[in-house]
């Protein structure tokens, strides 16, 4: 997964790809939203595991 994220950097080569600043912002906003969602799932599970007396 981290390798695939690192490969996104290849898209920054404007000799091979065309993109606008808006498209870059949308790309990273979508990635950040998914990461936030994933992180919240881990936080939610750790709260479920707590045993309270």
mmCIF entry with sequence, helices, sheets and N, C-alpha, C, O atoms, coordinates in Angstrom:
data_MODEL
# 
_entry.id   MODEL 
# 
_entity.id                         1 
_entity.type                       polymer 
_entity.pdbx_number_of_molecules   1 
# 
_entity_poly.entity_id                      1 
_entity_poly.type                           'polypeptide(L)' 
_entity_poly.nstd_linkage                   no 
_entity_poly.nstd_monomer                   no 
_entity_poly.pdbx_seq_one_letter_code       
;(UNK)(UNK)(UNK)(UNK)(UNK)(UNK)(UNK)(UNK)(UNK)(UNK)(UNK)(UNK)(UNK)(UNK)(UNK)(UNK)
(UNK)(UNK)(UNK)(UNK)(UNK)(UNK)(UNK)(UNK)(UNK)(UNK)(UNK)(UNK)(UNK)(UNK)(UNK)(UNK)
(UNK)(UNK)(UNK)(UNK)(UNK)(UNK)(UNK)(UNK)(UNK)(UNK)(UNK)(UNK)(UNK)(UNK)(UNK)(UNK)
(UNK)(UNK)(UNK)(UNK)(UNK)
;
_entity_poly.pdbx_seq_one_letter_code_can   XXXXXXXXXXXXXXXXXXXXXXXXXXXXXXXXXXXXXXXXXXXXXXXXXXXXX 
_entity_poly.pdbx_strand_id                 A 
# 
loop_
_entity_poly_seq.entity_id 
_entity_poly_seq.num 
_entity_poly_seq.mon_id 
_entity_poly_seq.hetero 
1 1  UNK n 
1 2  UNK n 
1 3  UNK n 
1 4  UNK n 
1 5  UNK n 
1 6  UNK n 
1 7  UNK n 
1 8  UNK n 
1 9  UNK n 
1 10 UNK n 
1 11 UNK n 
1 12 UNK n 
1 13 UNK n 
1 14 UNK n 
1 15 UNK n 
1 16 UNK n 
1 17 UNK n 
1 18 UNK n 
1 19 UNK n 
1 20 UNK n 
1 21 UNK n 
1 22 UNK n 
1 23 UNK n 
1 24 UNK n 
1 25 UNK n 
1 26 UNK n 
1 27 UNK n 
1 28 UNK n 
1 29 UNK n 
1 30 UNK n 
1 31 UNK n 
1 32 UNK n 
1 33 UNK n 
1 34 UNK n 
1 35 UNK n 
1 36 UNK n 
1 37 UNK n 
1 38 UNK n 
1 39 UNK n 
1 40 UNK n 
1 41 UNK n 
1 42 UNK n 
1 43 UNK n 
1 44 UNK n 
1 45 UNK n 
1 46 UNK n 
1 47 UNK n 
1 48 UNK n 
1 49 UNK n 
1 50 UNK n 
1 51 UNK n 
1 52 UNK n 
1 53 UNK n 
# 
_struct_asym.id          A 
_struct_asym.entity_id   1 
# 
loop_
_struct_conf.conf_type_id 
_struct_conf.id 
_struct_conf.pdbx_PDB_helix_id 
_struct_conf.beg_label_comp_id 
_struct_conf.beg_label_asym_id 
_struct_conf.beg_label_seq_id 
_struct_conf.pdbx_beg_PDB_ins_code 
_struct_conf.end_label_comp_id 
_struct_conf.end_label_asym_id 
_struct_conf.end_label_seq_id 
_struct_conf.pdbx_end_PDB_ins_code 
_struct_conf.beg_auth_comp_id 
_struct_conf.beg_auth_asym_id 
_struct_conf.beg_auth_seq_id 
_struct_conf.end_auth_comp_id 
_struct_conf.end_auth_asym_id 
_struct_conf.end_auth_seq_id 
_struct_conf.pdbx_PDB_helix_class 
_struct_conf.details 
_struct_conf.pdbx_PDB_helix_length 
HELX_P HELX_P1 AA1 UNK A 2  ? UNK A 7  ? UNK A 2  UNK A 7  1 ? 6  
HELX_P HELX_P2 AA2 UNK A 8  ? UNK A 12 ? UNK A 8  UNK A 12 5 ? 5  
HELX_P HELX_P3 AA3 UNK A 21 ? UNK A 48 ? UNK A 21 UNK A 48 1 ? 28 
# 
_struct_conf_type.id          HELX_P 
_struct_conf_type.criteria    ? 
_struct_conf_type.reference   ? 
# 
loop_
_atom_site.group_PDB 
_atom_site.id 
_atom_site.type_symbol 
_atom_site.label_atom_id 
_atom_site.label_alt_id 
_atom_site.label_comp_id 
_atom_site.label_asym_id 
_atom_site.label_entity_id 
_atom_site.label_seq_id 
_atom_site.pdbx_PDB_ins_code 
_atom_site.Cartn_x 
_atom_site.Cartn_y 
_atom_site.Cartn_z 
_atom_site.occupancy 
_atom_site.B_iso_or_equiv 
_atom_site.pdbx_formal_charge 
_atom_site.auth_seq_id 
_atom_site.auth_comp_id 
_atom_site.auth_asym_id 
_atom_site.auth_atom_id 
_atom_site.pdbx_PDB_model_num 
ATOM 1   N N  . UNK A 1 1  ? 0.826   -1.180 0.000   1.00 0.00 ? 1  UNK A N  1 
ATOM 2   C CA . UNK A 1 1  ? 0.000   0.000  0.000   1.00 0.00 ? 1  UNK A CA 1 
ATOM 3   C C  . UNK A 1 1  ? 0.876   1.250  0.000   1.00 0.00 ? 1  UNK A C  1 
ATOM 4   O O  . UNK A 1 1  ? 0.595   2.195  -0.738  1.00 0.00 ? 1  UNK A O  1 
ATOM 5   N N  . UNK A 1 2  ? 1.919   1.271  0.805   1.00 0.00 ? 2  UNK A N  1 
ATOM 6   C CA . UNK A 1 2  ? 2.779   2.443  0.836   1.00 0.00 ? 2  UNK A CA 1 
ATOM 7   C C  . UNK A 1 2  ? 3.519   2.630  -0.482  1.00 0.00 ? 2  UNK A C  1 
ATOM 8   O O  . UNK A 1 2  ? 3.780   3.757  -0.904  1.00 0.00 ? 2  UNK A O  1 
ATOM 9   N N  . UNK A 1 3  ? 3.853   1.524  -1.125  1.00 0.00 ? 3  UNK A N  1 
ATOM 10  C CA . UNK A 1 3  ? 4.518   1.613  -2.425  1.00 0.00 ? 3  UNK A CA 1 
ATOM 11  C C  . UNK A 1 3  ? 3.603   2.286  -3.441  1.00 0.00 ? 3  UNK A C  1 
ATOM 12  O O  . UNK A 1 3  ? 4.050   3.120  -4.228  1.00 0.00 ? 3  UNK A O  1 
ATOM 13  N N  . UNK A 1 4  ? 2.329   1.924  -3.423  1.00 0.00 ? 4  UNK A N  1 
ATOM 14  C CA . UNK A 1 4  ? 1.371   2.517  -4.353  1.00 0.00 ? 4  UNK A CA 1 
ATOM 15  C C  . UNK A 1 4  ? 1.217   4.012  -4.088  1.00 0.00 ? 4  UNK A C  1 
ATOM 16  O O  . UNK A 1 4  ? 1.094   4.805  -5.022  1.00 0.00 ? 4  UNK A O  1 
ATOM 17  N N  . UNK A 1 5  ? 1.223   4.387  -2.826  1.00 0.00 ? 5  UNK A N  1 
ATOM 18  C CA . UNK A 1 5  ? 1.136   5.811  -2.495  1.00 0.00 ? 5  UNK A CA 1 
ATOM 19  C C  . UNK A 1 5  ? 2.378   6.533  -3.015  1.00 0.00 ? 5  UNK A C  1 
ATOM 20  O O  . UNK A 1 5  ? 2.277   7.623  -3.579  1.00 0.00 ? 5  UNK A O  1 
ATOM 21  N N  . UNK A 1 6  ? 3.543   5.926  -2.823  1.00 0.00 ? 6  UNK A N  1 
ATOM 22  C CA . UNK A 1 6  ? 4.776   6.536  -3.323  1.00 0.00 ? 6  UNK A CA 1 
ATOM 23  C C  . UNK A 1 6  ? 4.742   6.670  -4.842  1.00 0.00 ? 6  UNK A C  1 
ATOM 24  O O  . UNK A 1 6  ? 5.265   7.639  -5.392  1.00 0.00 ? 6  UNK A O  1 
ATOM 25  N N  . UNK A 1 7  ? 4.132   5.710  -5.518  1.00 0.00 ? 7  UNK A N  1 
ATOM 26  C CA . UNK A 1 7  ? 4.042   5.760  -6.976  1.00 0.00 ? 7  UNK A CA 1 
ATOM 27  C C  . UNK A 1 7  ? 3.187   6.923  -7.470  1.00 0.00 ? 7  UNK A C  1 
ATOM 28  O O  . UNK A 1 7  ? 3.330   7.356  -8.614  1.00 0.00 ? 7  UNK A O  1 
ATOM 29  N N  . UNK A 1 8  ? 2.303   7.429  -6.621  1.00 0.00 ? 8  UNK A N  1 
ATOM 30  C CA . UNK A 1 8  ? 1.513   8.600  -7.013  1.00 0.00 ? 8  UNK A CA 1 
ATOM 31  C C  . UNK A 1 8  ? 2.428   9.767  -7.368  1.00 0.00 ? 8  UNK A C  1 
ATOM 32  O O  . UNK A 1 8  ? 2.074   10.615 -8.188  1.00 0.00 ? 8  UNK A O  1 
ATOM 33  N N  . UNK A 1 9  ? 3.588   9.805  -6.756  1.00 0.00 ? 9  UNK A N  1 
ATOM 34  C CA . UNK A 1 9  ? 4.542   10.874 -7.051  1.00 0.00 ? 9  UNK A CA 1 
ATOM 35  C C  . UNK A 1 9  ? 4.937   10.902 -8.510  1.00 0.00 ? 9  UNK A C  1 
ATOM 36  O O  . UNK A 1 9  ? 5.296   11.955 -9.036  1.00 0.00 ? 9  UNK A O  1 
ATOM 37  N N  . UNK A 1 10 ? 4.875   9.752  -9.174  1.00 0.00 ? 10 UNK A N  1 
ATOM 38  C CA . UNK A 1 10 ? 5.187   9.710  -10.607 1.00 0.00 ? 10 UNK A CA 1 
ATOM 39  C C  . UNK A 1 10 ? 4.221   10.575 -11.417 1.00 0.00 ? 10 UNK A C  1 
ATOM 40  O O  . UNK A 1 10 ? 4.574   11.084 -12.481 1.00 0.00 ? 10 UNK A O  1 
ATOM 41  N N  . UNK A 1 11 ? 3.022   10.732 -10.913 1.00 0.00 ? 11 UNK A N  1 
ATOM 42  C CA . UNK A 1 11 ? 2.031   11.545 -11.616 1.00 0.00 ? 11 UNK A CA 1 
ATOM 43  C C  . UNK A 1 11 ? 2.409   13.019 -11.649 1.00 0.00 ? 11 UNK A C  1 
ATOM 44  O O  . UNK A 1 11 ? 1.854   13.779 -12.443 1.00 0.00 ? 11 UNK A O  1 
ATOM 45  N N  . UNK A 1 12 ? 3.333   13.432 -10.809 1.00 0.00 ? 12 UNK A N  1 
ATOM 46  C CA . UNK A 1 12 ? 3.723   14.840 -10.766 1.00 0.00 ? 12 UNK A CA 1 
ATOM 47  C C  . UNK A 1 12 ? 4.606   15.237 -11.950 1.00 0.00 ? 12 UNK A C  1 
ATOM 48  O O  . UNK A 1 12 ? 4.867   16.423 -12.150 1.00 0.00 ? 12 UNK A O  1 
ATOM 49  N N  . UNK A 1 13 ? 5.066   14.267 -12.732 1.00 0.00 ? 13 UNK A N  1 
ATOM 50  C CA . UNK A 1 13 ? 5.916   14.536 -13.890 1.00 0.00 ? 13 UNK A CA 1 
ATOM 51  C C  . UNK A 1 13 ? 5.076   15.135 -15.016 1.00 0.00 ? 13 UNK A C  1 
ATOM 52  O O  . UNK A 1 13 ? 4.367   14.413 -15.717 1.00 0.00 ? 13 UNK A O  1 
ATOM 53  N N  . UNK A 1 14 ? 5.155   16.438 -15.184 1.00 0.00 ? 14 UNK A N  1 
ATOM 54  C CA . UNK A 1 14 ? 4.316   17.113 -16.174 1.00 0.00 ? 14 UNK A CA 1 
ATOM 55  C C  . UNK A 1 14 ? 4.765   16.850 -17.614 1.00 0.00 ? 14 UNK A C  1 
ATOM 56  O O  . UNK A 1 14 ? 4.082   17.255 -18.555 1.00 0.00 ? 14 UNK A O  1 
ATOM 57  N N  . UNK A 1 15 ? 5.870   16.196 -17.790 1.00 0.00 ? 15 UNK A N  1 
ATOM 58  C CA . UNK A 1 15 ? 6.260   15.795 -19.147 1.00 0.00 ? 15 UNK A CA 1 
ATOM 59  C C  . UNK A 1 15 ? 5.373   14.649 -19.628 1.00 0.00 ? 15 UNK A C  1 
ATOM 60  O O  . UNK A 1 15 ? 5.162   14.477 -20.828 1.00 0.00 ? 15 UNK A O  1 
ATOM 61  N N  . UNK A 1 16 ? 4.860   13.872 -18.684 1.00 0.00 ? 16 UNK A N  1 
ATOM 62  C CA . UNK A 1 16 ? 4.042   12.710 -19.033 1.00 0.00 ? 16 UNK A CA 1 
ATOM 63  C C  . UNK A 1 16 ? 2.558   12.866 -18.711 1.00 0.00 ? 16 UNK A C  1 
ATOM 64  O O  . UNK A 1 16 ? 1.724   12.154 -19.269 1.00 0.00 ? 16 UNK A O  1 
ATOM 65  N N  . UNK A 1 17 ? 2.229   13.786 -17.820 1.00 0.00 ? 17 UNK A N  1 
ATOM 66  C CA . UNK A 1 17 ? 0.839   13.923 -17.367 1.00 0.00 ? 17 UNK A CA 1 
ATOM 67  C C  . UNK A 1 17 ? 0.430   15.389 -17.360 1.00 0.00 ? 17 UNK A C  1 
ATOM 68  O O  . UNK A 1 17 ? 1.251   16.275 -17.122 1.00 0.00 ? 17 UNK A O  1 
ATOM 69  N N  . UNK A 1 18 ? -0.829  15.629 -17.622 1.00 0.00 ? 18 UNK A N  1 
ATOM 70  C CA . UNK A 1 18 ? -1.399  16.970 -17.517 1.00 0.00 ? 18 UNK A CA 1 
ATOM 71  C C  . UNK A 1 18 ? -2.422  16.970 -16.392 1.00 0.00 ? 18 UNK A C  1 
ATOM 72  O O  . UNK A 1 18 ? -3.232  16.051 -16.273 1.00 0.00 ? 18 UNK A O  1 
ATOM 73  N N  . UNK A 1 19 ? -2.377  17.996 -15.581 1.00 0.00 ? 19 UNK A N  1 
ATOM 74  C CA . UNK A 1 19 ? -3.330  18.122 -14.479 1.00 0.00 ? 19 UNK A CA 1 
ATOM 75  C C  . UNK A 1 19 ? -3.358  19.569 -14.021 1.00 0.00 ? 19 UNK A C  1 
ATOM 76  O O  . UNK A 1 19 ? -2.409  20.327 -14.223 1.00 0.00 ? 19 UNK A O  1 
ATOM 77  N N  . UNK A 1 20 ? -4.463  19.929 -13.404 1.00 0.00 ? 20 UNK A N  1 
ATOM 78  C CA . UNK A 1 20 ? -4.605  21.280 -12.852 1.00 0.00 ? 20 UNK A CA 1 
ATOM 79  C C  . UNK A 1 20 ? -4.393  21.228 -11.346 1.00 0.00 ? 20 UNK A C  1 
ATOM 80  O O  . UNK A 1 20 ? -4.401  20.154 -10.743 1.00 0.00 ? 20 UNK A O  1 
ATOM 81  N N  . UNK A 1 21 ? -4.205  22.379 -10.755 1.00 0.00 ? 21 UNK A N  1 
ATOM 82  C CA . UNK A 1 21 ? -4.085  22.448 -9.294  1.00 0.00 ? 21 UNK A CA 1 
ATOM 83  C C  . UNK A 1 21 ? -5.354  21.929 -8.625  1.00 0.00 ? 21 UNK A C  1 
ATOM 84  O O  . UNK A 1 21 ? -5.295  21.294 -7.571  1.00 0.00 ? 21 UNK A O  1 
ATOM 85  N N  . UNK A 1 22 ? -6.489  22.200 -9.239  1.00 0.00 ? 22 UNK A N  1 
ATOM 86  C CA . UNK A 1 22 ? -7.766  21.731 -8.697  1.00 0.00 ? 22 UNK A CA 1 
ATOM 87  C C  . UNK A 1 22 ? -7.822  20.204 -8.683  1.00 0.00 ? 22 UNK A C  1 
ATOM 88  O O  . UNK A 1 22 ? -8.294  19.608 -7.715  1.00 0.00 ? 22 UNK A O  1 
ATOM 89  N N  . UNK A 1 23 ? -7.346  19.578 -9.744  1.00 0.00 ? 23 UNK A N  1 
ATOM 90  C CA . UNK A 1 23 ? -7.337  18.112 -9.806  1.00 0.00 ? 23 UNK A CA 1 
ATOM 91  C C  . UNK A 1 23 ? -6.417  17.527 -8.738  1.00 0.00 ? 23 UNK A C  1 
ATOM 92  O O  . UNK A 1 23 ? -6.741  16.508 -8.127  1.00 0.00 ? 23 UNK A O  1 
ATOM 93  N N  . UNK A 1 24 ? -5.280  18.163 -8.515  1.00 0.00 ? 24 UNK A N  1 
ATOM 94  C CA . UNK A 1 24 ? -4.357  17.691 -7.475  1.00 0.00 ? 24 UNK A CA 1 
ATOM 95  C C  . UNK A 1 24 ? -5.018  17.818 -6.105  1.00 0.00 ? 24 UNK A C  1 
ATOM 96  O O  . UNK A 1 24 ? -4.926  16.910 -5.280  1.00 0.00 ? 24 UNK A O  1 
ATOM 97  N N  . UNK A 1 25 ? -5.676  18.934 -5.871  1.00 0.00 ? 25 UNK A N  1 
ATOM 98  C CA . UNK A 1 25 ? -6.373  19.132 -4.597  1.00 0.00 ? 25 UNK A CA 1 
ATOM 99  C C  . UNK A 1 25 ? -7.459  18.083 -4.394  1.00 0.00 ? 25 UNK A C  1 
ATOM 100 O O  . UNK A 1 25 ? -7.611  17.560 -3.290  1.00 0.00 ? 25 UNK A O  1 
ATOM 101 N N  . UNK A 1 26 ? -8.214  17.770 -5.439  1.00 0.00 ? 26 UNK A N  1 
ATOM 102 C CA . UNK A 1 26 ? -9.270  16.757 -5.344  1.00 0.00 ? 26 UNK A CA 1 
ATOM 103 C C  . UNK A 1 26 ? -8.688  15.376 -5.065  1.00 0.00 ? 26 UNK A C  1 
ATOM 104 O O  . UNK A 1 26 ? -9.228  14.618 -4.259  1.00 0.00 ? 26 UNK A O  1 
ATOM 105 N N  . UNK A 1 27 ? -7.586  15.053 -5.734  1.00 0.00 ? 27 UNK A N  1 
ATOM 106 C CA . UNK A 1 27 ? -6.931  13.764 -5.532  1.00 0.00 ? 27 UNK A CA 1 
ATOM 107 C C  . UNK A 1 27 ? -6.524  13.574 -4.076  1.00 0.00 ? 27 UNK A C  1 
ATOM 108 O O  . UNK A 1 27 ? -6.843  12.559 -3.457  1.00 0.00 ? 27 UNK A O  1 
ATOM 109 N N  . UNK A 1 28 ? -5.813  14.569 -3.535  1.00 0.00 ? 28 UNK A N  1 
ATOM 110 C CA . UNK A 1 28 ? -5.338  14.433 -2.168  1.00 0.00 ? 28 UNK A CA 1 
ATOM 111 C C  . UNK A 1 28 ? -6.457  14.583 -1.137  1.00 0.00 ? 28 UNK A C  1 
ATOM 112 O O  . UNK A 1 28 ? -6.370  14.008 -0.053  1.00 0.00 ? 28 UNK A O  1 
ATOM 113 N N  . UNK A 1 29 ? -7.490  15.333 -1.451  1.00 0.00 ? 29 UNK A N  1 
ATOM 114 C CA . UNK A 1 29 ? -8.640  15.423 -0.551  1.00 0.00 ? 29 UNK A CA 1 
ATOM 115 C C  . UNK A 1 29 ? -9.317  14.064 -0.431  1.00 0.00 ? 29 UNK A C  1 
ATOM 116 O O  . UNK A 1 29 ? -9.718  13.661 0.661   1.00 0.00 ? 29 UNK A O  1 
ATOM 117 N N  . UNK A 1 30 ? -9.443  13.355 -1.556  1.00 0.00 ? 30 UNK A N  1 
ATOM 118 C CA . UNK A 1 30 ? -10.059 12.026 -1.524  1.00 0.00 ? 30 UNK A CA 1 
ATOM 119 C C  . UNK A 1 30 ? -9.200  11.046 -0.729  1.00 0.00 ? 30 UNK A C  1 
ATOM 120 O O  . UNK A 1 30 ? -9.724  10.253 0.054   1.00 0.00 ? 30 UNK A O  1 
ATOM 121 N N  . UNK A 1 31 ? -7.897  11.099 -0.925  1.00 0.00 ? 31 UNK A N  1 
ATOM 122 C CA . UNK A 1 31 ? -6.984  10.211 -0.184  1.00 0.00 ? 31 UNK A CA 1 
ATOM 123 C C  . UNK A 1 31 ? -7.052  10.515 1.306   1.00 0.00 ? 31 UNK A C  1 
ATOM 124 O O  . UNK A 1 31 ? -7.150  9.602  2.126   1.00 0.00 ? 31 UNK A O  1 
ATOM 125 N N  . UNK A 1 32 ? -7.000  11.787 1.654   1.00 0.00 ? 32 UNK A N  1 
ATOM 126 C CA . UNK A 1 32 ? -7.055  12.173 3.064   1.00 0.00 ? 32 UNK A CA 1 
ATOM 127 C C  . UNK A 1 32 ? -8.383  11.773 3.706   1.00 0.00 ? 32 UNK A C  1 
ATOM 128 O O  . UNK A 1 32 ? -8.407  11.367 4.868   1.00 0.00 ? 32 UNK A O  1 
ATOM 129 N N  . UNK A 1 33 ? -9.473  11.882 2.972   1.00 0.00 ? 33 UNK A N  1 
ATOM 130 C CA . UNK A 1 33 ? -10.779 11.479 3.507   1.00 0.00 ? 33 UNK A CA 1 
ATOM 131 C C  . UNK A 1 33 ? -10.809 9.985  3.790   1.00 0.00 ? 33 UNK A C  1 
ATOM 132 O O  . UNK A 1 33 ? -11.322 9.560  4.825   1.00 0.00 ? 33 UNK A O  1 
ATOM 133 N N  . UNK A 1 34 ? -10.266 9.189  2.882   1.00 0.00 ? 34 UNK A N  1 
ATOM 134 C CA . UNK A 1 34 ? -10.218 7.736  3.096   1.00 0.00 ? 34 UNK A CA 1 
ATOM 135 C C  . UNK A 1 34 ? -9.342  7.383  4.294   1.00 0.00 ? 34 UNK A C  1 
ATOM 136 O O  . UNK A 1 34 ? -9.694  6.517  5.094   1.00 0.00 ? 34 UNK A O  1 
ATOM 137 N N  . UNK A 1 35 ? -8.207  8.054  4.412   1.00 0.00 ? 35 UNK A N  1 
ATOM 138 C CA . UNK A 1 35 ? -7.322  7.800  5.555   1.00 0.00 ? 35 UNK A CA 1 
ATOM 139 C C  . UNK A 1 35 ? -8.000  8.168  6.868   1.00 0.00 ? 35 UNK A C  1 
ATOM 140 O O  . UNK A 1 35 ? -7.869  7.459  7.865   1.00 0.00 ? 35 UNK A O  1 
ATOM 141 N N  . UNK A 1 36 ? -8.724  9.280  6.860   1.00 0.00 ? 36 UNK A N  1 
ATOM 142 C CA . UNK A 1 36 ? -9.444  9.706  8.065   1.00 0.00 ? 36 UNK A CA 1 
ATOM 143 C C  . UNK A 1 36 ? -10.493 8.667  8.451   1.00 0.00 ? 36 UNK A C  1 
ATOM 144 O O  . UNK A 1 36 ? -10.635 8.325  9.625   1.00 0.00 ? 36 UNK A O  1 
ATOM 145 N N  . UNK A 1 37 ? -11.219 8.173  7.465   1.00 0.00 ? 37 UNK A N  1 
ATOM 146 C CA . UNK A 1 37 ? -12.237 7.155  7.707   1.00 0.00 ? 37 UNK A CA 1 
ATOM 147 C C  . UNK A 1 37 ? -11.600 5.876  8.264   1.00 0.00 ? 37 UNK A C  1 
ATOM 148 O O  . UNK A 1 37 ? -12.097 5.284  9.223   1.00 0.00 ? 37 UNK A O  1 
ATOM 149 N N  . UNK A 1 38 ? -10.512 5.473  7.653   1.00 0.00 ? 38 UNK A N  1 
ATOM 150 C CA . UNK A 1 38 ? -9.814  4.266  8.102   1.00 0.00 ? 38 UNK A CA 1 
ATOM 151 C C  . UNK A 1 38 ? -9.294  4.437  9.535   1.00 0.00 ? 38 UNK A C  1 
ATOM 152 O O  . UNK A 1 38 ? -9.431  3.537  10.364  1.00 0.00 ? 38 UNK A O  1 
ATOM 153 N N  . UNK A 1 39 ? -8.703  5.588  9.812   1.00 0.00 ? 39 UNK A N  1 
ATOM 154 C CA . UNK A 1 39 ? -8.175  5.850  11.155  1.00 0.00 ? 39 UNK A CA 1 
ATOM 155 C C  . UNK A 1 39 ? -9.293  5.807  12.194  1.00 0.00 ? 39 UNK A C  1 
ATOM 156 O O  . UNK A 1 39 ? -9.101  5.291  13.294  1.00 0.00 ? 39 UNK A O  1 
ATOM 157 N N  . UNK A 1 40 ? -10.453 6.345  11.848  1.00 0.00 ? 40 UNK A N  1 
ATOM 158 C CA . UNK A 1 40 ? -11.560 6.348  12.800  1.00 0.00 ? 40 UNK A CA 1 
ATOM 159 C C  . UNK A 1 40 ? -12.036 4.933  13.093  1.00 0.00 ? 40 UNK A C  1 
ATOM 160 O O  . UNK A 1 40 ? -12.499 4.655  14.199  1.00 0.00 ? 40 UNK A O  1 
ATOM 161 N N  . UNK A 1 41 ? -11.928 4.039  12.122  1.00 0.00 ? 41 UNK A N  1 
ATOM 162 C CA . UNK A 1 41 ? -12.309 2.651  12.358  1.00 0.00 ? 41 UNK A CA 1 
ATOM 163 C C  . UNK A 1 41 ? -11.383 1.994  13.369  1.00 0.00 ? 41 UNK A C  1 
ATOM 164 O O  . UNK A 1 41 ? -11.833 1.206  14.201  1.00 0.00 ? 41 UNK A O  1 
ATOM 165 N N  . UNK A 1 42 ? -10.115 2.305  13.306  1.00 0.00 ? 42 UNK A N  1 
ATOM 166 C CA . UNK A 1 42 ? -9.177  1.766  14.282  1.00 0.00 ? 42 UNK A CA 1 
ATOM 167 C C  . UNK A 1 42 ? -9.452  2.343  15.664  1.00 0.00 ? 42 UNK A C  1 
ATOM 168 O O  . UNK A 1 42 ? -9.405  1.615  16.656  1.00 0.00 ? 42 UNK A O  1 
ATOM 169 N N  . UNK A 1 43 ? -9.734  3.623  15.742  1.00 0.00 ? 43 UNK A N  1 
ATOM 170 C CA . UNK A 1 43 ? -10.024 4.264  17.024  1.00 0.00 ? 43 UNK A CA 1 
ATOM 171 C C  . UNK A 1 43 ? -11.301 3.682  17.611  1.00 0.00 ? 43 UNK A C  1 
ATOM 172 O O  . UNK A 1 43 ? -11.391 3.468  18.820  1.00 0.00 ? 43 UNK A O  1 
ATOM 173 N N  . UNK A 1 44 ? -12.279 3.427  16.768  1.00 0.00 ? 44 UNK A N  1 
ATOM 174 C CA . UNK A 1 44 ? -13.559 2.873  17.220  1.00 0.00 ? 44 UNK A CA 1 
ATOM 175 C C  . UNK A 1 44 ? -13.361 1.470  17.799  1.00 0.00 ? 44 UNK A C  1 
ATOM 176 O O  . UNK A 1 44 ? -13.955 1.134  18.824  1.00 0.00 ? 44 UNK A O  1 
ATOM 177 N N  . UNK A 1 45 ? -12.541 0.662  17.158  1.00 0.00 ? 45 UNK A N  1 
ATOM 178 C CA . UNK A 1 45 ? -12.303 -0.692 17.644  1.00 0.00 ? 45 UNK A CA 1 
ATOM 179 C C  . UNK A 1 45 ? -11.566 -0.681 18.976  1.00 0.00 ? 45 UNK A C  1 
ATOM 180 O O  . UNK A 1 45 ? -11.852 -1.496 19.853  1.00 0.00 ? 45 UNK A O  1 
ATOM 181 N N  . UNK A 1 46 ? -10.623 0.238  19.129  1.00 0.00 ? 46 UNK A N  1 
ATOM 182 C CA . UNK A 1 46 ? -9.884  0.270  20.389  1.00 0.00 ? 46 UNK A CA 1 
ATOM 183 C C  . UNK A 1 46 ? -10.793 0.694  21.535  1.00 0.00 ? 46 UNK A C  1 
ATOM 184 O O  . UNK A 1 46 ? -10.589 0.274  22.674  1.00 0.00 ? 46 UNK A O  1 
ATOM 185 N N  . UNK A 1 47 ? -11.787 1.517  21.247  1.00 0.00 ? 47 UNK A N  1 
ATOM 186 C CA . UNK A 1 47 ? -12.740 1.905  22.292  1.00 0.00 ? 47 UNK A CA 1 
ATOM 187 C C  . UNK A 1 47 ? -13.662 0.746  22.646  1.00 0.00 ? 47 UNK A C  1 
ATOM 188 O O  . UNK A 1 47 ? -14.064 0.600  23.801  1.00 0.00 ? 47 UNK A O  1 
ATOM 189 N N  . UNK A 1 48 ? -14.000 -0.080 21.654  1.00 0.00 ? 48 UNK A N  1 
ATOM 190 C CA . UNK A 1 48 ? -14.884 -1.212 21.917  1.00 0.00 ? 48 UNK A CA 1 
ATOM 191 C C  . UNK A 1 48 ? -14.209 -2.254 22.804  1.00 0.00 ? 48 UNK A C  1 
ATOM 192 O O  . UNK A 1 48 ? -14.890 -2.959 23.549  1.00 0.00 ? 48 UNK A O  1 
ATOM 193 N N  . UNK A 1 49 ? -12.925 -2.360 22.739  1.00 0.00 ? 49 UNK A N  1 
ATOM 194 C CA . UNK A 1 49 ? -12.204 -3.384 23.470  1.00 0.00 ? 49 UNK A CA 1 
ATOM 195 C C  . UNK A 1 49 ? -12.005 -3.053 24.937  1.00 0.00 ? 49 UNK A C  1 
ATOM 196 O O  . UNK A 1 49 ? -11.648 -3.929 25.725  1.00 0.00 ? 49 UNK A O  1 
ATOM 197 N N  . UNK A 1 50 ? -12.222 -1.838 25.305  1.00 0.00 ? 50 UNK A N  1 
ATOM 198 C CA . UNK A 1 50 ? -12.020 -1.454 26.704  1.00 0.00 ? 50 UNK A CA 1 
ATOM 199 C C  . UNK A 1 50 ? -13.052 -2.144 27.596  1.00 0.00 ? 50 UNK A C  1 
ATOM 200 O O  . UNK A 1 50 ? -14.242 -2.200 27.286  1.00 0.00 ? 50 UNK A O  1 
ATOM 201 N N  . UNK A 1 51 ? -12.563 -2.650 28.680  1.00 0.00 ? 51 UNK A N  1 
ATOM 202 C CA . UNK A 1 51 ? -13.444 -3.290 29.655  1.00 0.00 ? 51 UNK A CA 1 
ATOM 203 C C  . UNK A 1 51 ? -13.565 -2.357 30.840  1.00 0.00 ? 51 UNK A C  1 
ATOM 204 O O  . UNK A 1 51 ? -12.569 -1.984 31.459  1.00 0.00 ? 51 UNK A O  1 
ATOM 205 N N  . UNK A 1 52 ? -14.779 -1.987 31.145  1.00 0.00 ? 52 UNK A N  1 
ATOM 206 C CA . UNK A 1 52 ? -15.011 -1.083 32.263  1.00 0.00 ? 52 UNK A CA 1 
ATOM 207 C C  . UNK A 1 52 ? -15.754 -1.826 33.360  1.00 0.00 ? 52 UNK A C  1 
ATOM 208 O O  . UNK A 1 52 ? -16.631 -2.652 33.104  1.00 0.00 ? 52 UNK A O  1 
ATOM 209 N N  . UNK A 1 53 ? -15.381 -1.510 34.565  1.00 0.00 ? 53 UNK A N  1 
ATOM 210 C CA . UNK A 1 53 ? -16.006 -2.154 35.725  1.00 0.00 ? 53 UNK A CA 1 
ATOM 211 C C  . UNK A 1 53 ? -16.885 -1.183 36.454  1.00 0.00 ? 53 UNK A C  1 
ATOM 212 O O  . UNK A 1 53 ? -17.498 -1.541 37.460  1.00 0.00 ? 53 UNK A O  1 
# 
